């Protein structure tokens, strides 16, 4: 497979070729089960070879509504001159009830208990392997890095070395764990209402803490020093107190050690505990609770938009 840079085509054809404005979902060449949709504003994509366009990446929740994420940021992108990419991490890649794999970067806690055994016994095997792909070894954080590599080739004017990353619900789980390994790729980070968190605590095993992460992730190390340099927002609705996700997770994992049962059930308390853990480790975090809002991405996006406005506008100001 090859990637065609937009510079290879006449500028006036790029929208007609679906390479500017609303770009349809593109399969990731290194992991074609994953795709990404994009909004690359024609009005702001540079005409010269010097100007760069900042990139905001929006990570969906467990319902996989990637285009909902993309649509949420289109007007923002038009106003603040940035590109937007919304990946789609499909469910069921790592198992017959795999809804959480990407939350944990591909290293979710194993299912256990009687229900998990029954699921395994009743699952129907299929004979449709995809050459070169290993369900158990997929690393969703590295898939996002592959996406950034592709974006940098297809749209050379988009700045991908450091991105503005936001995720809500399951996406909030992904982005804060992504930040542990790849904070050096972040210009700003927004963590929205995750249903489970991993704290910086080497005495507590993964995924509740960072204990043993080096072994779980094949030698990759948490980069706390880099994370201390990243502006971070933690945001949640004031009525976001449901625990149904935690309860389902605990059933599927058989109440094993390391399940979310050991942490706070309210997403407010959960995110506040993560923010405090980060502050205790010298990481600056702005924690915002939006009054009157439950578990709703659009409902809490006001503070996220304000946060990204501040940092993307500063990005542009530094290049004047």
MILUMVEX-243324 format. One record per residue (C-alpha): residue in one letter; x, y, z; residue number from 1. Coordinates in Angstrom, 1 decimal, always signed. Layout:
BEGIN
("A", (X, Y, Z), NUM)
...
This chain:
BEGIN
("X", (+0.0, +0.0, +0.0), 1)
("X", (+1.0, +3.6, -0.6), 2)
("X", (+0.0, +7.0, +0.7), 3)
("X", (-0.5, +9.9, -1.8), 4)
("X", (+0.5, +13.3, -0.3), 5)
("X", (-2.0, +16.0, -1.1), 6)
("X", (+0.9, +18.0, -2.6), 7)
("X", (+0.9, +15.5, -5.5), 8)
("X", (-2.5, +16.8, -6.7), 9)
("X", (-3.7, +20.2, -7.9), 10)
("X", (-5.1, +22.2, -4.9), 11)
("X", (-8.5, +22.7, -6.5), 12)
("X", (-9.1, +18.9, -6.7), 13)
("X", (-8.5, +18.1, -3.1), 14)
("X", (-12.0, +18.6, -1.9), 15)
("X", (-13.4, +16.6, -4.8), 16)
("X", (-11.0, +13.8, -4.1), 17)
("X", (-12.2, +13.7, -0.4), 18)
("X", (-8.8, +14.9, +0.9), 19)
("X", (-9.9, +18.2, +2.4), 20)
("X", (-13.0, +19.2, +4.4), 21)
("X", (-15.0, +16.1, +5.2), 22)
("X", (-12.5, +13.2, +4.7), 23)
("X", (-14.2, +9.7, +4.8), 24)
("X", (-12.9, +7.0, +7.1), 25)
("X", (-9.5, +5.7, +6.1), 26)
("X", (-8.1, +2.2, +7.1), 27)
("X", (-4.8, +2.3, +9.0), 28)
("X", (-2.3, +0.6, +6.8), 29)
("X", (-0.5, -1.0, +9.8), 30)
("X", (-3.8, -2.2, +11.4), 31)
("X", (-6.6, -2.1, +8.8), 32)
("X", (-9.3, -3.1, +11.3), 33)
("X", (-8.8, +0.4, +12.8), 34)
("X", (-9.8, +3.5, +10.8), 35)
("X", (-10.0, +7.3, +11.2), 36)
("X", (-12.3, +10.0, +9.9), 37)
("X", (-11.0, +13.5, +9.5), 38)
("X", (-12.0, +17.1, +9.1), 39)
("X", (-9.3, +19.0, +7.3), 40)
("X", (-10.6, +22.6, +6.7), 41)
("X", (-10.0, +23.6, +3.1), 42)
("X", (-10.2, +27.2, +4.2), 43)
("X", (-7.2, +26.8, +6.6), 44)
("X", (-5.1, +24.1, +5.0), 45)
("X", (-1.8, +25.9, +4.1), 46)
("X", (-1.0, +26.8, +0.5), 47)
("X", (+2.7, +27.2, +1.2), 48)
("X", (+5.3, +24.7, +2.4), 49)
("X", (+6.2, +26.5, +5.6), 50)
("X", (+2.9, +27.0, +7.5), 51)
("X", (+1.7, +24.2, +9.7), 52)
("X", (-1.8, +23.3, +10.9), 53)
("X", (-2.3, +22.0, +14.5), 54)
("X", (-4.1, +18.7, +15.0), 55)
("X", (-6.8, +17.8, +17.5), 56)
("X", (-7.4, +14.1, +18.0), 57)
("X", (-10.8, +13.1, +19.5), 58)
("X", (-11.2, +9.6, +21.0), 59)
("X", (-14.6, +8.0, +21.1), 60)
("X", (-16.3, +6.3, +24.0), 61)
("X", (-17.4, +2.6, +24.2), 62)
("X", (-20.3, +3.1, +21.8), 63)
("X", (-17.7, +3.8, +19.1), 64)
("X", (-19.4, +7.0, +17.9), 65)
("X", (-16.3, +8.4, +16.1), 66)
("X", (-18.3, +10.6, +13.7), 67)
("X", (-20.1, +12.1, +16.7), 68)
("X", (-16.7, +13.1, +18.0), 69)
("X", (-15.7, +14.5, +14.6), 70)
("X", (-18.9, +16.5, +14.2), 71)
("X", (-18.5, +17.9, +17.7), 72)
("X", (-15.2, +19.6, +16.7), 73)
("X", (-15.9, +20.7, +13.1), 74)
("X", (-17.0, +24.3, +13.9), 75)
("X", (-14.2, +24.6, +16.4), 76)
("X", (-11.7, +23.6, +13.8), 77)
("X", (-13.1, +26.1, +11.3), 78)
("X", (-12.9, +28.9, +13.9), 79)
("X", (-9.5, +28.1, +15.5), 80)
("X", (-7.7, +26.8, +12.4), 81)
("X", (-6.9, +23.2, +13.2), 82)
("X", (-7.4, +19.8, +11.7), 83)
("X", (-9.4, +17.1, +13.5), 84)
("X", (-8.9, +13.3, +13.4), 85)
("X", (-11.3, +10.8, +15.1), 86)
("X", (-10.1, +7.2, +15.1), 87)
("X", (-12.4, +4.2, +15.3), 88)
("X", (-11.2, +1.4, +17.5), 89)
("X", (-13.7, -1.5, +16.7), 90)
("X", (-15.1, -3.7, +19.4), 91)
("X", (-14.6, -7.5, +19.6), 92)
("X", (-11.0, -7.5, +18.2), 93)
("X", (-9.6, -9.2, +21.3), 94)
("X", (-12.5, -11.4, +22.2), 95)
("X", (-16.2, -12.2, +21.9), 96)
("X", (-17.1, -9.5, +24.4), 97)
("X", (-14.2, -7.1, +23.9), 98)
("X", (-15.6, -3.7, +24.4), 99)
("X", (-12.8, -2.4, +26.6), 100)
("X", (-9.6, -3.4, +24.8), 101)
("X", (-8.7, +0.1, +23.6), 102)
("X", (-9.4, +1.6, +27.0), 103)
("X", (-6.3, -0.3, +28.2), 104)
("X", (-4.2, +0.2, +25.1), 105)
("X", (-4.8, -3.5, +24.2), 106)
("X", (-3.9, -4.8, +27.6), 107)
("X", (-7.3, -5.1, +29.4), 108)
("X", (-7.6, -7.3, +32.5), 109)
("X", (-8.5, -10.8, +31.6), 110)
("X", (-12.1, -11.9, +32.0), 111)
("X", (-12.8, -14.4, +34.8), 112)
("X", (-15.7, -15.9, +36.8), 113)
("X", (-18.5, -18.2, +35.8), 114)
("X", (-20.0, -15.8, +33.3), 115)
("X", (-16.7, -15.5, +31.4), 116)
("X", (-16.3, -19.3, +31.3), 117)
("X", (-19.9, -19.7, +30.0), 118)
("X", (-19.1, -17.1, +27.3), 119)
("X", (-16.0, -19.0, +26.3), 120)
("X", (-17.9, -22.2, +26.1), 121)
("X", (-20.7, -20.9, +24.0), 122)
("X", (-18.6, -18.7, +21.6), 123)
("X", (-18.6, -19.9, +18.0), 124)
("X", (-15.2, -20.2, +16.5), 125)
("X", (-14.6, -18.7, +13.0), 126)
("X", (-12.0, -19.5, +10.4), 127)
("X", (-11.2, -16.0, +9.1), 128)
("X", (-7.7, -15.1, +10.2), 129)
("X", (-6.2, -11.9, +8.8), 130)
("X", (-2.6, -12.5, +7.8), 131)
("X", (-0.1, -10.6, +9.9), 132)
("X", (-2.5, -9.5, +12.6), 133)
("X", (-2.4, -10.9, +16.1), 134)
("X", (-5.5, -10.2, +18.2), 135)
("X", (-3.7, -10.5, +21.5), 136)
("X", (-0.7, -8.3, +20.6), 137)
("X", (-2.5, -5.2, +19.3), 138)
("X", (-1.4, -2.0, +21.0), 139)
("X", (-3.9, +0.7, +20.5), 140)
("X", (-1.5, +3.5, +21.6), 141)
("X", (+0.9, +2.4, +18.8), 142)
("X", (-2.0, +2.3, +16.3), 143)
("X", (-2.7, +6.0, +17.1), 144)
("X", (+1.0, +6.7, +16.5), 145)
("X", (+0.7, +4.9, +13.1), 146)
("X", (-2.3, +7.2, +12.3), 147)
("X", (-0.2, +10.2, +13.1), 148)
("X", (+2.5, +8.9, +10.8), 149)
("X", (+0.0, +8.5, +8.0), 150)
("X", (-1.5, +11.9, +8.6), 151)
("X", (+2.0, +13.5, +8.4), 152)
("X", (+2.6, +11.9, +5.0), 153)
("X", (-0.9, +12.5, +3.4), 154)
("X", (-1.1, +16.1, +4.8), 155)
("X", (+2.5, +17.3, +5.1), 156)
("X", (+1.3, +20.7, +6.5), 157)
("X", (-0.4, +19.1, +9.5), 158)
("X", (+1.7, +19.2, +12.7), 159)
("X", (+1.7, +15.7, +14.2), 160)
("X", (+4.8, +15.8, +16.4), 161)
("X", (+2.7, +17.1, +19.3), 162)
("X", (-1.1, +16.9, +19.2), 163)
("X", (-4.1, +18.2, +21.1), 164)
("X", (-5.7, +15.0, +22.5), 165)
("X", (-9.2, +14.7, +24.0), 166)
("X", (-11.2, +11.6, +25.0), 167)
("X", (-14.5, +11.1, +26.7), 168)
("X", (-15.8, +8.1, +28.7), 169)
("X", (-14.0, +5.1, +27.2), 170)
("X", (-11.9, +7.7, +25.3), 171)
("X", (-11.0, +9.3, +28.6), 172)
("X", (-9.6, +5.9, +29.7), 173)
("X", (-7.6, +5.6, +26.5), 174)
("X", (-6.1, +9.1, +26.6), 175)
("X", (-4.9, +9.1, +30.1), 176)
("X", (-3.1, +5.8, +29.7), 177)
("X", (-1.8, +6.9, +26.3), 178)
("X", (-0.3, +9.9, +28.1), 179)
("X", (+1.8, +7.7, +30.4), 180)
("X", (+3.9, +6.4, +27.5), 181)
("X", (+3.6, +9.2, +24.9), 182)
("X", (+3.3, +12.5, +26.8), 183)
("X", (+6.1, +13.8, +24.6), 184)
("X", (+3.6, +13.7, +21.7), 185)
("X", (+1.0, +15.9, +23.5), 186)
("X", (+0.5, +19.7, +23.3), 187)
("X", (-2.5, +19.5, +25.6), 188)
("X", (-4.6, +16.7, +27.1), 189)
("X", (-8.3, +16.5, +28.1), 190)
("X", (-9.5, +13.5, +30.1), 191)
("X", (-13.3, +13.3, +30.2), 192)
("X", (-15.4, +11.1, +32.6), 193)
("X", (-13.5, +7.8, +32.5), 194)
("X", (-15.2, +4.8, +34.1), 195)
("X", (-11.9, +3.4, +35.4), 196)
("X", (-8.5, +4.9, +35.8), 197)
("X", (-4.8, +3.9, +36.3), 198)
("X", (-3.0, +5.9, +38.9), 199)
("X", (+0.7, +6.6, +39.1), 200)
("X", (+1.3, +4.0, +41.8), 201)
("X", (+4.1, +1.5, +41.3), 202)
("X", (+3.0, -0.4, +44.4), 203)
("X", (-0.4, -1.2, +42.9), 204)
("X", (-0.5, -3.7, +39.9), 205)
("X", (-1.8, -2.7, +36.5), 206)
("X", (-4.5, -1.6, +35.6), 207)
("X", (-5.4, +0.1, +38.9), 208)
("X", (-1.8, +1.3, +39.3), 209)
("X", (+1.4, +1.4, +37.3), 210)
("X", (+3.0, -1.6, +39.0), 211)
("X", (+4.3, -4.1, +36.5), 212)
("X", (+3.4, -1.9, +33.5), 213)
("X", (+6.9, -2.4, +32.1), 214)
("X", (+6.3, -6.1, +31.9), 215)
("X", (+2.8, -5.8, +30.7), 216)
("X", (+3.8, -3.5, +27.9), 217)
("X", (+7.0, -5.2, +26.8), 218)
("X", (+9.5, -2.9, +28.4), 219)
("X", (+7.8, +0.5, +27.7), 220)
("X", (+8.3, +2.9, +30.5), 221)
("X", (+6.0, +5.5, +32.0), 222)
("X", (+7.3, +9.0, +31.2), 223)
("X", (+6.3, +11.1, +34.2), 224)
("X", (+8.8, +13.9, +33.5), 225)
("X", (+7.2, +14.5, +30.0), 226)
("X", (+3.7, +14.4, +31.5), 227)
("X", (+4.6, +17.2, +33.9), 228)
("X", (+5.1, +19.5, +30.9), 229)
("X", (+1.6, +18.8, +29.4), 230)
("X", (-1.4, +21.1, +30.1), 231)
("X", (-4.1, +18.8, +31.4), 232)
("X", (-7.9, +19.2, +31.9), 233)
("X", (-10.0, +16.6, +33.8), 234)
("X", (-13.7, +17.2, +33.2), 235)
("X", (-16.9, +15.4, +34.3), 236)
("X", (-20.6, +16.2, +34.7), 237)
("X", (-21.9, +17.0, +38.1), 238)
("X", (-24.6, +14.3, +37.8), 239)
("X", (-22.3, +11.6, +36.4), 240)
("X", (-22.7, +9.2, +39.2), 241)
("X", (-23.8, +6.0, +37.5), 242)
("X", (-21.9, +2.7, +38.2), 243)
("X", (-23.4, +0.4, +35.5), 244)
("X", (-20.2, +0.3, +33.6), 245)
("X", (-18.2, -0.6, +36.7), 246)
("X", (-20.7, -3.3, +37.6), 247)
("X", (-20.5, -4.9, +34.2), 248)
("X", (-16.7, -4.8, +34.2), 249)
("X", (-16.6, -6.5, +37.5), 250)
("X", (-19.0, -9.3, +36.4), 251)
("X", (-17.0, -10.0, +33.3), 252)
("X", (-13.7, -10.0, +35.2), 253)
("X", (-15.1, -12.2, +37.9), 254)
("X", (-14.2, -9.7, +40.6), 255)
("X", (-10.5, -10.3, +40.1), 256)
("X", (-7.8, -8.3, +41.6), 257)
("X", (-7.2, -5.2, +39.5), 258)
("X", (-10.8, -4.7, +38.5), 259)
("X", (-12.6, -1.4, +38.8), 260)
("X", (-14.5, -2.7, +41.9), 261)
("X", (-11.7, -1.6, +44.1), 262)
("X", (-12.0, +2.1, +43.2), 263)
("X", (-14.7, +4.8, +43.5), 264)
("X", (-18.0, +4.1, +41.7), 265)
("X", (-18.9, +7.7, +40.9), 266)
("X", (-17.1, +9.1, +37.9), 267)
("X", (-16.7, +12.4, +39.7), 268)
("X", (-14.9, +10.8, +42.6), 269)
("X", (-12.9, +8.5, +40.3), 270)
("X", (-11.6, +11.4, +38.1), 271)
("X", (-11.0, +13.6, +41.2), 272)
("X", (-8.9, +10.8, +42.7), 273)
("X", (-6.9, +10.6, +39.5), 274)
("X", (-6.4, +14.3, +39.3), 275)
("X", (-5.1, +14.4, +42.9), 276)
("X", (-2.8, +11.4, +42.3), 277)
("X", (-1.3, +13.3, +39.4), 278)
("X", (-0.9, +16.5, +41.5), 279)
("X", (+0.8, +14.4, +44.2), 280)
("X", (+3.3, +13.4, +41.4), 281)
("X", (+4.0, +17.0, +40.4), 282)
("X", (+1.6, +17.0, +37.4), 283)
("X", (-0.6, +20.0, +37.0), 284)
("X", (-4.3, +19.3, +36.4), 285)
("X", (-7.3, +21.5, +36.1), 286)
("X", (-10.3, +19.6, +37.5), 287)
("X", (-13.8, +20.8, +36.3), 288)
("X", (-17.2, +19.5, +37.3), 289)
("X", (-20.0, +20.8, +35.1), 290)
("X", (-23.2, +21.3, +37.1), 291)
("X", (-26.4, +19.6, +36.1), 292)
("X", (-24.8, +17.3, +33.5), 293)
("X", (-24.8, +13.5, +33.6), 294)
("X", (-22.8, +11.2, +31.4), 295)
("X", (-23.0, +13.3, +28.2), 296)
("X", (-20.0, +14.3, +26.0), 297)
("X", (-21.7, +17.4, +24.5), 298)
("X", (-22.8, +18.5, +27.9), 299)
("X", (-19.3, +18.8, +29.2), 300)
("X", (-17.6, +20.0, +26.0), 301)
("X", (-17.8, +23.7, +26.9), 302)
("X", (-14.9, +23.6, +29.3), 303)
("X", (-13.0, +21.3, +26.9), 304)
("X", (-13.5, +23.7, +24.0), 305)
("X", (-12.4, +26.6, +26.2), 306)
("X", (-9.3, +24.6, +27.2), 307)
("X", (-8.4, +23.7, +23.7), 308)
("X", (-9.1, +27.3, +22.5), 309)
("X", (-6.6, +28.6, +25.0), 310)
("X", (-3.8, +26.2, +24.0), 311)
("X", (-4.4, +26.1, +20.2), 312)
("X", (-4.6, +29.9, +20.2), 313)
("X", (-1.3, +30.0, +22.1), 314)
("X", (+0.2, +27.5, +19.6), 315)
("X", (-0.7, +29.9, +16.8), 316)
("X", (+0.5, +33.0, +18.8), 317)
("X", (+3.9, +31.4, +19.2), 318)
("X", (+4.3, +31.1, +15.5), 319)
("X", (+3.4, +34.7, +14.6), 320)
